[in-house]
Amino acid sequence: MSGSIASIGSFTAGDVAALYRRQFSSGNAIFAFSGDIDEERARSIATRASAAMPQGPDVADRTPETALPAGRRLVIVDKPERTQTQILIGGVGTHPSDPDHIPLHVANTVFGGTFTARMTREIRSKRGWSYGAYSSLPYDRRRQAFSMWTFPKASDAAACIRLELELVEAWRERGITKAELNWAKRYLVRSHAFAIDTAAKRVGLKLDAALYALPPGYHENYVEHVQSVTLEQANAAIRERINPSDFLVCVVGTEKEIGGALREAIPGLASVEVVPFDADE
């Protein structure tokens, strides 16, 4: 839960202090060091810092697994006098423990992961609807979302959504090509150097691995895993993990001006919800 204005207003100083004692405890902390420091000194610093923290066990992660209702849903965050919209479209994505996680990552790089990907070419370069047009496939401790992000002007919002759905359906049905696969693999392998070019970045990846419970060697073997992806694996991953029939479409805009066009732009729409931008919940 992200909270609401009402729930935030109900917090007391005691609530905040109790949360701090529960979350910021010695058993729930990870210390990571980089730079000109040896193991002995790092252990000494971590021991002193841990002793100064509230004492307590590791906090159990009770976050439920990600799930979405079946069917396409439209949520309009109604904000008056909006000449530009913000659009997020997506559904359940992937988790690093999935055997097809890296193949899907490579396939998404082709679809919307770079400034020259399919989405950007079709939406930005060819039509000029949105300066940015990207698809995202992040990871977390639980299965994260696959999402597409654009921000066209209000008069282009419906057409942009229709095209995004057509693009993702074609991506799922026809997959990527061998040439696209080879390009994406080269791009990911070469750009990975910028993720590990400093000690701070490398220790940051170690910290990510611990915080998100990533599979052993996730970052260390990243280049090898990307290079080993086949065309068949990439296209199978798209079909397995991406389901446009169950997408959520969220639009920030003025409902009375674009609501009707948005509804018409989404085939097979199962439900529509209009939420005032300043609603408490």
Steps between C-alpha positions, in 0.01 A plus 500: 500500500629847415282673755264794468472858622273381778728218614810721493317758711422233760866414569636592842858550614471168679401324178805638322734407786360146514547457125858621527578253782344217302658572162835661585642226720832321509350177370337676207807686373750429225835682495681540170834673443701601195822690439824517696401275791601148602278230645622543857418870511168448326401236757601731783288786366202272438527352851503842667215630286293188563553524876374860496179405322182375667537127559254272328453213253480504124156627397308235308390595148124445489444668165254285300576374153390734222163428340263691273131439424423354159390733222605839371428782742511875457568737791468871427654732756280800430687830517327808357656712228773255407637565151755217536443148628708244682434140390613177661394168348605158623455181691690239694858463379786282616724405792875434493441141607293429186699288253388737222575823688811595298348394164204728574738778604675470164168496311377807690817686402387461139143602573539804722822491696703760312460833322508318164264214592176418321277704730713812474526476121127459451373746760771765513692489173221422254203674666642750747241414763731467801862598550554185705347158430648218699417159642639396836573161654652562846566242771417489869456242777162415348394481138507850356291660226558524130397854410495744210531874565409791272387859556321634189283808480137436589376499140746221412448284810238263361689439175822448694339238726350320201839486330679382816258210534542412132879511534511276806256253343716481185810457718336210680362338185801537269784546748831659412730428208846348497651837405319670790617228738863542400478878531339482847760256628787717376343809655442335839843340517684820407291732720547271801847649537338819627329303779829372642756770418541626858540332837184672625295358214637149551426498870157642420427193287608279790261687724218463246560127485460472878203735532305345213605138565630465145616160374870429568724663239221711352725800437832316477372275219278762334707536181526123455125457549417773248738359242345154532141612423361343183231638271269216600548573871435873458179454303374223728555728800284773344215256438528352849530818707323780310121485488344811341150363572552572871663842479422793725492835319545801729462852362540835674285746306170685486229235487223712349723591206670170419310232695276394212787471254706301750222246544465457124876458456525188718350184347355248743477747786370323812468792742547876535576691819520878528696631797521870593866607508460633854310203643616384843510134401 
